[in-house]
Amino acid sequence: MYYDGLGTPADPKKGVGYMEEIINSTCPKARHLKFAAAYNLGRAYYEGCGTEISEKEAERLWLIAADHGNPKASVKAQSALGMLYSARHPKDLKKAFFWHSEACGNGSLESQGILGLMYLYGHGIHQNLKAALECLNQASDRGNVYAKGHLVEYYYRRKFFTKAAEFAKRTTENDDVENIAKATDCIPFYIARGLAMTSFYLARCLQLGLGTQQDLEAAKKYYSKACRLDPSMAADLELAANHGRI
């Protein structure tokens, strides 16, 4: 509560101190809390909030939390390890695939969507379109907006324009990133990226009249929405416009 400022002014350093006390405690009553504390302390080291940044220490703590105890903390740690191994330099995609598989098997919606992408592009595992679509569709049905964005992109690139446009319209109806994050327990960054992707491909369909009636004003609105949700898209759109692609 101190770390996240829940019910009290945020004091990450104090929160980290309590987490360390729990992990180092020999009291039997603290045993069931140790693995949740390990996950959250790993998060603190990874974010550099309340303590120095240490990816190595975050990894060590998440490995402790991933294999033991508190089910929710274990799944979160497994998913966090999958993210860590796919983001570090150099990447270790085989380890990332392993931990996302563990997390997905234990119910992680975030990891289920990422597994779909790893199968789709052959990252850390042999490319498998059937497994990719199965993971992405199941994650999408459970509310994973990042998976929805990649499904829209897949439909568009396969020239299933009607399906892409209809699915994108349904997905972009709710763009409240904060509430979606609370409902799905997914990371806001990836929710925003998924919504930006669906908005972008819907804009393309509307601009070019692909799978839906051409509507240039609506296309402009959805391009703007994509840029608002993911500012990095603004540069991509400008580059595409300069090369005559949009």
Contacts in CASP RR format, 6 or more apart in sequence:
PFRMAT RR
TARGET T0000
AUTHOR 0000-0000-0000
METHOD contacts of the structure
MODEL  1
MYYDGLGTPADPKKGVGYMEEIINSTCPKARHLKFAAAYNLGRAYYEGCG
TEISEKEAERLWLIAADHGNPKASVKAQSALGMLYSARHPKDLKKAFFWH
SEACGNGSLESQGILGLMYLYGHGIHQNLKAALECLNQASDRGNVYAKGH
LVEYYYRRKFFTKAAEFAKRTTENDDVENIAKATDCIPFYIARGLAMTSF
YLARCLQLGLGTQQDLEAAKKYYSKACRLDPSMAADLELAANHGRI
1 7 0 8 1.000
1 8 0 8 1.000
2 8 0 8 1.000
2 10 0 8 1.000
2 11 0 8 1.000
2 12 0 8 1.000
2 14 0 8 1.000
2 15 0 8 1.000
2 18 0 8 1.000
3 10 0 8 1.000
3 11 0 8 1.000
3 12 0 8 1.000
3 15 0 8 1.000
3 16 0 8 1.000
3 19 0 8 1.000
3 40 0 8 1.000
3 44 0 8 1.000
3 49 0 8 1.000
3 50 0 8 1.000
4 10 0 8 1.000
5 11 0 8 1.000
12 44 0 8 1.000
12 49 0 8 1.000
12 50 0 8 1.000
12 51 0 8 1.000
13 50 0 8 1.000
13 51 0 8 1.000
15 50 0 8 1.000
16 41 0 8 1.000
16 44 0 8 1.000
16 50 0 8 1.000
16 51 0 8 1.000
19 37 0 8 1.000
19 40 0 8 1.000
19 41 0 8 1.000
19 44 0 8 1.000
20 37 0 8 1.000
20 41 0 8 1.000
22 30 0 8 1.000
22 33 0 8 1.000
22 34 0 8 1.000
22 37 0 8 1.000
23 34 0 8 1.000
23 37 0 8 1.000
23 38 0 8 1.000
23 41 0 8 1.000
25 34 0 8 1.000
32 69 0 8 1.000
32 70 0 8 1.000
33 70 0 8 1.000
35 64 0 8 1.000
35 65 0 8 1.000
35 68 0 8 1.000
35 69 0 8 1.000
35 70 0 8 1.000
35 73 0 8 1.000
35 74 0 8 1.000
35 77 0 8 1.000
36 65 0 8 1.000
36 70 0 8 1.000
36 72 0 8 1.000
36 73 0 8 1.000
38 61 0 8 1.000
38 62 0 8 1.000
38 64 0 8 1.000
38 65 0 8 1.000
38 73 0 8 1.000
38 77 0 8 1.000
39 61 0 8 1.000
39 62 0 8 1.000
39 65 0 8 1.000
39 70 0 8 1.000
39 73 0 8 1.000
39 74 0 8 1.000
39 76 0 8 1.000
39 77 0 8 1.000
39 80 0 8 1.000
40 73 0 8 1.000
41 61 0 8 1.000
42 57 0 8 1.000
42 58 0 8 1.000
42 61 0 8 1.000
42 62 0 8 1.000
42 65 0 8 1.000
42 80 0 8 1.000
43 58 0 8 1.000
43 80 0 8 1.000
44 50 0 8 1.000
44 51 0 8 1.000
45 51 0 8 1.000
45 52 0 8 1.000
45 53 0 8 1.000
45 54 0 8 1.000
45 55 0 8 1.000
45 57 0 8 1.000
45 58 0 8 1.000
45 61 0 8 1.000
46 53 0 8 1.000
46 55 0 8 1.000
46 58 0 8 1.000
46 80 0 8 1.000
46 84 0 8 1.000
47 53 0 8 1.000
48 54 0 8 1.000
55 84 0 8 1.000
55 88 0 8 1.000
58 80 0 8 1.000
58 84 0 8 1.000
59 81 0 8 1.000
59 84 0 8 1.000
62 77 0 8 1.000
62 80 0 8 1.000
62 81 0 8 1.000
62 84 0 8 1.000
63 77 0 8 1.000
63 81 0 8 1.000
64 77 0 8 1.000
65 73 0 8 1.000
65 74 0 8 1.000
65 76 0 8 1.000
65 77 0 8 1.000
66 74 0 8 1.000
66 77 0 8 1.000
66 78 0 8 1.000
66 81 0 8 1.000
66 99 0 8 1.000
66 102 0 8 1.000
67 74 0 8 1.000
68 74 0 8 1.000
71 106 0 8 1.000
74 106 0 8 1.000
75 103 0 8 1.000
75 106 0 8 1.000
75 107 0 8 1.000
75 108 0 8 1.000
76 108 0 8 1.000
78 99 0 8 1.000
78 100 0 8 1.000
78 102 0 8 1.000
78 103 0 8 1.000
78 106 0 8 1.000
78 108 0 8 1.000
78 111 0 8 1.000
79 99 0 8 1.000
79 100 0 8 1.000
79 103 0 8 1.000
79 108 0 8 1.000
79 110 0 8 1.000
79 111 0 8 1.000
81 95 0 8 1.000
81 96 0 8 1.000
81 99 0 8 1.000
82 95 0 8 1.000
82 96 0 8 1.000
82 98 0 8 1.000
82 99 0 8 1.000
82 100 0 8 1.000
82 103 0 8 1.000
82 111 0 8 1.000
82 114 0 8 1.000
83 96 0 8 1.000
83 114 0 8 1.000
84 96 0 8 1.000
85 91 0 8 1.000
85 92 0 8 1.000
85 93 0 8 1.000
85 95 0 8 1.000
85 96 0 8 1.000
85 99 0 8 1.000
86 92 0 8 1.000
86 93 0 8 1.000
86 96 0 8 1.000
86 114 0 8 1.000
86 123 0 8 1.000
93 118 0 8 1.000
93 123 0 8 1.000
93 124 0 8 1.000
94 124 0 8 1.000
94 125 0 8 1.000
96 118 0 8 1.000
96 123 0 8 1.000
96 124 0 8 1.000
97 115 0 8 1.000
97 118 0 8 1.000
97 123 0 8 1.000
97 124 0 8 1.000
97 125 0 8 1.000
99 111 0 8 1.000
100 108 0 8 1.000
100 111 0 8 1.000
100 114 0 8 1.000
100 115 0 8 1.000
100 118 0 8 1.000
101 111 0 8 1.000
101 115 0 8 1.000
103 110 0 8 1.000
103 111 0 8 1.000
104 111 0 8 1.000
104 112 0 8 1.000
104 113 0 8 1.000
104 115 0 8 1.000
104 135 0 8 1.000
109 139 0 8 1.000
109 142 0 8 1.000
109 143 0 8 1.000
109 144 0 8 1.000
109 184 0 8 1.000
109 185 0 8 1.000
109 186 0 8 1.000
110 144 0 8 1.000
110 185 0 8 1.000
110 186 0 8 1.000
110 187 0 8 1.000
110 190 0 8 1.000
112 135 0 8 1.000
112 138 0 8 1.000
112 139 0 8 1.000
112 142 0 8 1.000
112 144 0 8 1.000
112 147 0 8 1.000
113 135 0 8 1.000
113 136 0 8 1.000
113 139 0 8 1.000
113 144 0 8 1.000
113 146 0 8 1.000
113 147 0 8 1.000
114 146 0 8 1.000
115 135 0 8 1.000
116 131 0 8 1.000
116 132 0 8 1.000
116 133 0 8 1.000
116 134 0 8 1.000
116 135 0 8 1.000
116 136 0 8 1.000
116 139 0 8 1.000
116 147 0 8 1.000
117 123 0 8 1.000
117 132 0 8 1.000
117 136 0 8 1.000
117 150 0 8 1.000
118 124 0 8 1.000
118 125 0 8 1.000
119 125 0 8 1.000
119 127 0 8 1.000
119 128 0 8 1.000
119 129 0 8 1.000
119 131 0 8 1.000
119 132 0 8 1.000
119 135 0 8 1.000
120 127 0 8 1.000
120 129 0 8 1.000
120 132 0 8 1.000
120 133 0 8 1.000
120 136 0 8 1.000
120 150 0 8 1.000
120 154 0 8 1.000
121 127 0 8 1.000
122 128 0 8 1.000
133 154 0 8 1.000
135 147 0 8 1.000
136 147 0 8 1.000
136 150 0 8 1.000
136 151 0 8 1.000
136 154 0 8 1.000
137 147 0 8 1.000
137 151 0 8 1.000
139 147 0 8 1.000
140 147 0 8 1.000
140 148 0 8 1.000
140 151 0 8 1.000
142 184 0 8 1.000
143 180 0 8 1.000
143 183 0 8 1.000
143 184 0 8 1.000
144 184 0 8 1.000
144 186 0 8 1.000
145 171 0 8 1.000
145 180 0 8 1.000
145 184 0 8 1.000
145 186 0 8 1.000
145 190 0 8 1.000
145 191 0 8 1.000
145 194 0 8 1.000
145 195 0 8 1.000
145 198 0 8 1.000
146 186 0 8 1.000
146 190 0 8 1.000
146 191 0 8 1.000
146 193 0 8 1.000
146 194 0 8 1.000
148 167 0 8 1.000
148 171 0 8 1.000
148 194 0 8 1.000
148 198 0 8 1.000
149 168 0 8 1.000
149 171 0 8 1.000
149 194 0 8 1.000
149 195 0 8 1.000
149 197 0 8 1.000
149 198 0 8 1.000
149 201 0 8 1.000
150 194 0 8 1.000
150 197 0 8 1.000
151 167 0 8 1.000
152 164 0 8 1.000
152 167 0 8 1.000
152 168 0 8 1.000
152 171 0 8 1.000
152 197 0 8 1.000
152 198 0 8 1.000
152 201 0 8 1.000
152 202 0 8 1.000
153 197 0 8 1.000
153 201 0 8 1.000
155 161 0 8 1.000
155 163 0 8 1.000
155 164 0 8 1.000
155 167 0 8 1.000
156 164 0 8 1.000
156 201 0 8 1.000
156 204 0 8 1.000
156 205 0 8 1.000
161 205 0 8 1.000
161 210 0 8 1.000
161 211 0 8 1.000
161 212 0 8 1.000
162 211 0 8 1.000
162 212 0 8 1.000
164 201 0 8 1.000
164 202 0 8 1.000
164 205 0 8 1.000
164 210 0 8 1.000
164 211 0 8 1.000
165 202 0 8 1.000
165 205 0 8 1.000
165 206 0 8 1.000
165 210 0 8 1.000
165 211 0 8 1.000
165 212 0 8 1.000
166 212 0 8 1.000
167 198 0 8 1.000
168 198 0 8 1.000
168 199 0 8 1.000
168 201 0 8 1.000
168 202 0 8 1.000
168 205 0 8 1.000
169 202 0 8 1.000
171 195 0 8 1.000
171 198 0 8 1.000
172 195 0 8 1.000
172 198 0 8 1.000
172 199 0 8 1.000
172 202 0 8 1.000
172 222 0 8 1.000
172 225 0 8 1.000
174 180 0 8 1.000
175 195 0 8 1.000
175 225 0 8 1.000
175 229 0 8 1.000
177 188 0 8 1.000
177 191 0 8 1.000
177 192 0 8 1.000
177 195 0 8 1.000
177 229 0 8 1.000
178 188 0 8 1.000
180 186 0 8 1.000
180 191 0 8 1.000
181 187 0 8 1.000
181 188 0 8 1.000
181 191 0 8 1.000
184 191 0 8 1.000
192 229 0 8 1.000
192 230 0 8 1.000
193 229 0 8 1.000
193 230 0 8 1.000
194 229 0 8 1.000
194 230 0 8 1.000
195 225 0 8 1.000
195 229 0 8 1.000
196 225 0 8 1.000
196 226 0 8 1.000
196 227 0 8 1.000
196 229 0 8 1.000
196 230 0 8 1.000
196 233 0 8 1.000
197 226 0 8 1.000
197 230 0 8 1.000
199 222 0 8 1.000
199 223 0 8 1.000
199 225 0 8 1.000
199 226 0 8 1.000
199 229 0 8 1.000
200 222 0 8 1.000
200 223 0 8 1.000
200 226 0 8 1.000
200 233 0 8 1.000
200 237 0 8 1.000
202 222 0 8 1.000
203 218 0 8 1.000
203 219 0 8 1.000
203 220 0 8 1.000
203 221 0 8 1.000
203 222 0 8 1.000
203 223 0 8 1.000
203 225 0 8 1.000
203 226 0 8 1.000
204 210 0 8 1.000
204 219 0 8 1.000
204 246 0 8 1.000
205 211 0 8 1.000
205 212 0 8 1.000
206 212 0 8 1.000
206 214 0 8 1.000
206 215 0 8 1.000
206 216 0 8 1.000
206 218 0 8 1.000
206 219 0 8 1.000
206 222 0 8 1.000
207 214 0 8 1.000
207 216 0 8 1.000
207 219 0 8 1.000
207 246 0 8 1.000
208 214 0 8 1.000
209 215 0 8 1.000
223 237 0 8 1.000
226 233 0 8 1.000
226 237 0 8 1.000
227 233 0 8 1.000
227 234 0 8 1.000
227 237 0 8 1.000
237 246 0 8 1.000
240 246 0 8 1.000
END
